[in-house]
Structure formats: C-alpha cells, structure tokens
C-alpha cells in the first residue's frame, strides 16, 4: 500500500479546489451537498494528528519506505522484458528465485509495521467522526437546509450550495485535538475504517494531481527557457 507521508496541510487547499464539486439546485427549500472525507481531511485535528503520527511512528514509516524500495528493485530484476509488470512466464520463472523468497519476507516484515501506522490514523479519524453527525446537524440547522445530496449525484448547482467547508469549521469547534495511540484492545468501527479508506484515496488522488501539475509546469518551463550558446 502506498504510504501517505505528506502532511495534510500541504494538500488541503488543493483538495478544496479539486473536490468543490457542483452541489444541488434549489427546488423546495434549500438543498446542499457535503464531501464528508474532505470535511474531515481539512480539520486541524486530523492535520495535527497525521503530523504527530509521522513523528511518533517515524521509525516504522522509514523502515516501510526502505522495504518498499527494496521490493521495487527486486520486482524490476524479475521483470526480464522490462515492460513494468510480471507476465505469467516471468512469474513462473521467479517462483524459486532468491528475489521471490525475499519478497515474501518483505511482505511479512511490512504487515506489522503498516498495521501500527494505519491503526494510529484510523484511531484519529474515529475520534473526529464521533463529532461529525453533530457538526453536520449544526450546519443544517443554521442554514435551514432541507436536503443533503452526494456530490456525485449532482449535475450542476452554484458553488455556495457546497457546505463542506462549514462542516469542517463546525468540526474544528468541537474537536481541537485527538489521540494517536489506540488503547489496549481497541478495535476500529466499520464506519471509521470506511472513512479512513475514503480519506486515503482522496489524499492519494490529490497528490497524484499535484504531481501531474508540477510535471506539466516543469515541462513548460523547460520548453520556454532560452537555449544557451
């Protein structure tokens, strides 16, 4: 699994630009939409928690990154035709190889490290989610909203119908900080796991878009730069 090691503060503004999708048009009473993962991503509590996790679990994260780099190197060695993937013939040839043996060992080493880091992140998300319902209700009441729709279900509406930012503000007022060390015997709730997965997907998508934009800007800069003598 790709590690999410960037601080959320670095991507939250881009997230707002990417996911501020059109909301619902008014029909009878005010309708609105909210992007729940983004509302949680932009909370100060989650930003701070992820930064603390990157510090507290730095040894585990560094080890996972090193193991992931080693794994990619081994996979490239097994990719004899250099097409970036292992076809059936390459997989069969690799079965009894030293690289395959080491890859299995890497998977076993990665699992407990990844579990520790992900448990900390899910635990942080779960504490924020405990106040999500009350925060959403607060915004709904304040703005006299009659119906909330998913952004994916809407074709067009004015940007002001999106109440994601307001829900984040309400969350910030209710949850100033969260713990990052799960108590002994803690088990995440199903909705917390689902929200964490959505948050991770959103962060990865935003990071990919930013990388593409930076690459495009760099390419434009190289094209525009005058050639030397």
N, C-alpha and C positions, 0 to 999 in steps of 0.2 A: 504494500500500500504506500502510495506516495506520501511522504511526511509533510505536514503543514507546519513549517517552522517560521514563516513570516508572522510578524505581529499584525493583529487585525487592524490596528490603527492605520497601517500603511495602505490598506485596501478598502477601508470603509467608504471613503468618498467616491472611489471608482465604483464601488458596489451600488451606491445610490444612483449613479449615472446609468449603470447597466440595467438595474432592475427596477427603476422607477417607471414601471410599465403603465400603459393607459388603464384607468380604472373604469368604474361603471357609470353610465349616464343616469341622470335623474329620471325617474318615471313617476312614482308616487312616494314622496318623501325622499330623503337623501340616501343614496347608495354609495358604497365605498369599497375599497379593496385594501388588503394588507398583506405584505410579504413577511410572514412570520420568521423565517430564518434570517432575513436581513434585519428585521427589528431586533433580534437577539444579537446578531453579529455586531451591530453598531452600539450596543450598550457599553458603558465604561466598565462595568463589572466583568464582561467577557473579555474585553481587550486586556484589562489588567490581569485577569486570570491566565490568559494564554501567555502573556509576557512572563508571569511568575512560573508557569509550567516550563517554559523554555529555559529558565534559570535553574529551577529546582531539579528538573529531570534532564539537565544538560548532558550528564554522562551517558544516560540511556539514549538520548537523541543522537549524540555524536557517534556512539557505537553502532546505532542502526544505520546512520549515514555511511559509515565505513563499510559495514556489511553489505549495504545496498550497492556501493561502488564495486566491491569485490564480486558481488553476484553478477553485475552487468559485464564485468571483464570476463568472467567465466562463460557467460552466455555468448559473448562475441567470439570466444575461442571455439565454441561448439557450432557456431553459425558459419559453416565452411564455405557456403556460397555467398556470404556477405549480404543477404537480402533483408537483414534486420529481424528475421524470425526463424524459428526452428521447424522445418518441414518434417514429414514423417520419417524420411530417410535419415535426417540428422538426429532426430530423437532416438531412433533405433541404434544408431552408431554411438550415441552418447550414453547409453544405458549403463555400461560397465566402466565408464571412464572415471578418472580421478576428479574431473570437473563436476560430474553428476553427483558423486559422493559428497564433495564439498558443498555443493548447492543444497543438498538435503540437510547437511549440518548447519548451514547458514539459516535455513528456514526454522530449524529448531531453536537456534540462538535468538532469532528475531522475535519469535512469538511472545515470550515473557516480557521482553523489553517494550514491545509495541503495546501489550496489554496494560502495562503500568502507565504509559503516557496517555493512552486513549481513555483509561478509566478516570484519570485526573480531569481530562477535558469533558467527558460525559458528566462527571460529577458537578463540574462548574455549570454546564448547561442546565442540568436538572434543577439546580438551586434558582437559576433565573426563571426557568419555566414555571416554577411554583408560583410566581407572581404574574405570569403572562395573562392569565384569564382576567384577573382583577384590573390589570393595566388596560387591556382591550376594552373591558366594560367601562372603565373610566372615560376613555376617549369616545366611545359610542354614546355615552350619556351626555358628555359635554358638547358634542357636535350634533346631537339629535339624529343619529344615523339609524336608518330603519333596516338596512340590509347590508351585509358584507359579502362580497364575491371574491373568488380566487382570481388573481391577475391573469392566469391562463384562460379563464372563461370569458374574458372581456375583449372586445374588438377595438373599441375606442371610448374615451371619455377624457375630460380635462384633467391635467396633472394634479390639481388640488383635491381630486377625489381619492388619491392615494394617501392613506393615513399611517403608513409605515413609520415615518419619522416621529409622528405624535405618539405612537405606541412605544417607540424607543425612549422618548422623553419621559413617559409615564413609568416605564421600567426603571429608568435611572433614578427616579424619585423614590422607588420602592426597594431597589436592590443596589446598595452602594458598593458592596464587595462580596465575594464568595470564597469559600474554601477550595483548595485544590488537592487535598489529601483525603480520599474517601475513608470513612471509618471502617473498622474491622467488621467484616461480614456484609458490607454494603453491596446491594445488587441494584443495578440501574433499572428504572421503569421503562416500559416499552416505548412510551411516547418520548422519553428523553433520548433513547437510542435513535429513534426515527428522526428527531430534530437534529441531533448531532450529525447524523449522516447527511441530512439536507444542508446543514451549515458547512460541512467539509466539502461537499460537492460545489456549493456556491463559492467558497474561498478558492478552490482549485480552478473553477471556471473563470473567476475574476483574474487570478494570477496568470492564467493562460492568455486571456485577452490583453492584459497589460504587457506580457512578453511579446505578443504579436505587434502591438502598437509600438513598443520600443524598438523592435527589429525593423519595422517599417520606417520609423523616424531615422534610425541609424543609416538605413539604406538610402533614404532620401538625402541625408547629409553627405554621404559618400559620393552620391551622384552629383550633387550641387557643388561640391568642393572643386576649386580650380586645380588643374593638373600642374605639377611643378615643371621646371625647365628640364 
